[in-house]
């Protein structure tokens, strides 16, 4: 969800104004995903690198996270959306972590859409975290190194139990994945758009989906085999 700060600056506002405006695009994306029968939607809300941003901006992002948890969770639950936060939440204060856990528990049985919020998340962190868990199992004699394969590794990344990642969208004009879902995006289709996140509405989401549908996904096969 890239481009909030630039969107605000173009309007002569401070960067944090853009983050607040971006919440409307989150609502639109969730609504679109539900109406389009998308099973799982992951939004990159705060990366492990974002702590390096100006202190005021980080503070506003944390406040916004609290606000959204307070105001949106009941709506998500009413609409059958399961909320899951992926990332190293130990870096957040206890009150925020408590809100996260309560929101996850409240929506745990919902099945209309899984909404993953990646907060203090990094793709490399995800991979290293899974590797550490495997290393502990080997150290404790629960697992032999020869038993480690892609399937076992996949059970320990933060998106375990979710469908395979099909489409990765980045807004804001950048052409890189910036440490997002590195393990998961191995065979994902990548879609880059110049639209800044606060302007990424349901029509923009539909354009991304249409582009995805027009592609032939071969997964190592030839085009003739897929056809």
C-alpha positions as CSV (number, residue, x, y, z in Angstrom):
1,X,0.0,0.0,0.0
2,X,2.5,2.6,-1.2
3,X,2.2,6.3,-1.9
4,X,0.3,7.7,1.1
5,X,2.9,10.3,1.9
6,X,3.4,11.4,-1.7
7,X,-0.4,11.6,-2.2
8,X,-0.6,14.0,0.8
9,X,2.4,16.1,-0.3
10,X,0.8,16.6,-3.7
11,X,-2.1,18.1,-1.9
12,X,0.0,20.3,0.2
13,X,-0.6,18.2,3.3
14,X,1.7,16.5,5.8
15,X,2.6,12.9,5.1
16,X,0.4,11.5,7.9
17,X,-2.7,13.0,6.3
18,X,-2.1,10.4,3.5
19,X,-1.9,7.5,5.9
20,X,-5.3,8.5,7.3
21,X,-6.8,8.8,3.8
22,X,-5.4,5.4,3.0
23,X,-7.7,3.8,5.5
24,X,-10.6,4.4,3.0
25,X,-8.7,2.4,0.4
26,X,-8.3,-0.4,2.9
27,X,-12.1,-0.5,3.3
28,X,-12.6,-0.5,-0.5
29,X,-10.0,-3.3,-1.0
30,X,-11.7,-5.5,1.7
31,X,-15.1,-4.8,0.2
32,X,-13.9,-5.7,-3.3
33,X,-12.2,-8.8,-2.1
34,X,-15.3,-10.1,-0.4
35,X,-17.5,-9.3,-3.4
36,X,-15.0,-11.0,-5.8
37,X,-14.8,-14.2,-3.8
38,X,-11.1,-13.7,-3.1
39,X,-10.2,-16.1,-0.3
40,X,-7.3,-14.2,1.3
41,X,-6.1,-10.6,1.1
42,X,-2.8,-9.5,2.7
43,X,-2.1,-5.8,3.2
44,X,1.5,-4.6,3.9
45,X,0.7,-2.0,6.6
46,X,4.0,-1.5,8.3
47,X,7.3,-3.1,7.4
48,X,10.2,-3.9,9.7
49,X,12.1,-1.2,8.0
50,X,9.4,1.5,8.6
51,X,10.7,2.1,12.2
52,X,13.5,4.2,10.5
53,X,10.9,6.8,9.4
54,X,10.5,10.1,11.3
55,X,9.3,9.4,14.9
56,X,6.2,11.5,14.4
57,X,5.1,9.5,11.4
58,X,5.7,6.2,13.2
59,X,3.7,7.4,16.1
60,X,0.8,8.4,13.9
61,X,0.9,5.0,12.2
62,X,0.7,3.3,15.6
63,X,-2.2,5.5,16.6
64,X,-3.9,4.7,13.3
65,X,-3.5,1.0,13.8
66,X,-5.1,1.3,17.3
67,X,-7.9,3.4,15.8
68,X,-8.6,0.9,13.0
69,X,-8.7,-2.0,15.5
70,X,-11.2,-0.1,17.6
71,X,-13.5,1.0,14.8
72,X,-13.3,-1.7,12.2
73,X,-13.1,-5.1,13.9
74,X,-16.8,-5.3,14.7
75,X,-17.6,-4.5,11.0
76,X,-15.2,-7.1,9.8
77,X,-16.8,-9.7,12.1
78,X,-20.3,-8.7,11.0
79,X,-19.2,-9.3,7.4
80,X,-17.6,-12.7,8.0
81,X,-14.0,-11.5,7.7
82,X,-11.3,-13.2,9.7
83,X,-8.5,-10.9,10.8
84,X,-5.0,-12.1,11.2
85,X,-1.9,-10.0,11.9
86,X,1.4,-11.4,10.6
87,X,4.8,-10.1,11.6
88,X,6.8,-9.6,14.8
89,X,4.2,-8.0,17.1
90,X,6.5,-8.3,20.1
91,X,7.8,-4.9,19.1
92,X,4.5,-3.2,19.8
93,X,3.2,-2.1,23.2
94,X,1.2,-4.5,25.3
95,X,-2.1,-2.7,24.9
96,X,-1.8,-2.9,21.1
97,X,-0.8,-6.6,21.2
98,X,-3.8,-7.3,23.4
99,X,-6.1,-5.6,21.0
100,X,-4.7,-7.6,18.1
101,X,-5.1,-10.9,20.0
102,X,-8.7,-10.0,20.9
103,X,-9.6,-9.0,17.3
104,X,-8.1,-12.3,16.0
105,X,-10.0,-14.3,18.6
106,X,-13.3,-12.5,17.8
107,X,-13.1,-13.2,14.1
108,X,-11.4,-16.6,14.2
109,X,-14.4,-18.6,12.9
110,X,-15.2,-16.3,10.0
111,X,-14.9,-17.7,6.5
112,X,-15.9,-15.1,4.0
113,X,-12.4,-13.7,3.7
114,X,-9.1,-13.9,5.5
115,X,-7.6,-10.4,6.0
116,X,-3.9,-10.6,6.8
117,X,-2.4,-7.3,8.1
118,X,1.4,-7.4,7.8
119,X,2.7,-5.3,10.7
120,X,6.3,-5.1,11.6
121,X,6.7,-7.6,8.9
122,X,9.6,-8.4,6.6
123,X,9.9,-11.3,4.1
124,X,13.5,-12.1,5.3
125,X,12.3,-12.0,8.9
126,X,9.6,-14.5,8.0
127,X,12.1,-16.9,6.4
128,X,14.7,-16.6,9.2
129,X,11.9,-17.1,11.8
130,X,10.9,-20.3,10.1
131,X,14.5,-21.5,9.8
132,X,15.1,-20.9,13.6
133,X,12.1,-23.0,14.4
134,X,13.4,-25.8,12.3
135,X,16.8,-25.5,13.8
136,X,15.4,-25.8,17.3
137,X,13.5,-29.0,16.3
138,X,16.7,-30.5,14.9
139,X,18.6,-29.5,18.0
140,X,16.0,-31.1,20.3
141,X,16.1,-34.3,18.2
142,X,12.5,-33.9,17.0
143,X,13.5,-33.6,13.3
144,X,16.4,-34.8,11.1
145,X,17.9,-32.4,8.6
146,X,17.0,-34.7,5.8
147,X,13.3,-34.3,6.7
148,X,13.3,-30.6,6.0
149,X,11.7,-29.8,2.7
150,X,9.6,-27.0,1.1
151,X,6.4,-28.4,2.6
152,X,7.7,-28.6,6.1
153,X,9.3,-25.1,5.8
154,X,6.0,-23.7,4.5
155,X,4.2,-24.8,7.7
156,X,6.3,-22.4,9.7
157,X,6.0,-19.2,7.7
158,X,3.4,-16.6,8.9
159,X,0.9,-17.4,6.1
160,X,0.7,-21.1,6.8
161,X,-2.8,-22.4,6.1
162,X,-3.5,-19.7,3.6
163,X,-4.0,-20.3,-0.2
164,X,-1.0,-19.9,-2.4
165,X,-0.2,-16.3,-3.3
166,X,-1.5,-15.6,-6.8
167,X,-1.2,-11.9,-7.3
168,X,1.1,-9.3,-5.6
169,X,0.0,-5.7,-6.3
170,X,2.2,-2.7,-5.5
171,X,0.8,0.8,-5.8
172,X,2.7,4.1,-6.0
173,X,4.9,3.5,-9.0
174,X,7.7,1.5,-7.5
175,X,8.8,-1.7,-9.3
176,X,10.1,-3.9,-6.5
177,X,8.6,-6.1,-3.8
178,X,10.6,-4.5,-1.0
179,X,10.9,-7.5,1.3
180,X,7.2,-8.5,1.2
181,X,6.2,-12.2,1.2
182,X,9.5,-13.3,-0.3
183,X,8.9,-17.0,0.3
184,X,5.3,-16.8,-0.8
185,X,5.7,-14.9,-4.0
186,X,7.9,-17.4,-5.8
187,X,5.2,-18.1,-8.4
188,X,3.0,-15.1,-7.9
189,X,2.1,-12.7,-10.7
190,X,3.4,-9.2,-10.0
191,X,1.4,-6.1,-10.8
192,X,2.8,-2.6,-10.5
193,X,0.7,0.5,-10.8
194,X,1.4,4.2,-10.6
195,X,-1.8,4.8,-8.7
196,X,-1.0,6.0,-5.2
197,X,-2.7,4.0,-2.4
198,X,-5.3,6.5,-1.4
199,X,-6.5,6.5,-5.0
200,X,-6.5,2.7,-5.2
201,X,-10.3,2.2,-5.3
202,X,-12.4,-0.8,-6.4
203,X,-12.0,0.1,-10.1
204,X,-8.2,0.1,-9.7
205,X,-8.4,-3.2,-8.0
206,X,-10.6,-4.6,-10.7
207,X,-8.0,-3.5,-13.3
208,X,-5.3,-5.4,-11.5
209,X,-7.5,-8.5,-11.4
210,X,-8.4,-8.2,-15.1
211,X,-4.7,-8.0,-15.9
212,X,-4.0,-11.1,-13.8
213,X,-6.8,-13.1,-15.5
214,X,-5.3,-12.2,-18.9
215,X,-2.0,-13.9,-18.1
216,X,-1.0,-17.6,-18.8
217,X,0.4,-19.2,-15.7
218,X,2.7,-22.0,-16.6
219,X,4.4,-23.1,-13.4
220,X,7.3,-24.6,-15.3
221,X,5.2,-26.2,-18.1
222,X,5.1,-25.1,-21.7
223,X,2.3,-22.9,-23.0
224,X,1.0,-25.9,-25.0
225,X,0.8,-28.1,-21.9
226,X,-1.2,-25.5,-20.0
227,X,-3.5,-25.0,-23.0
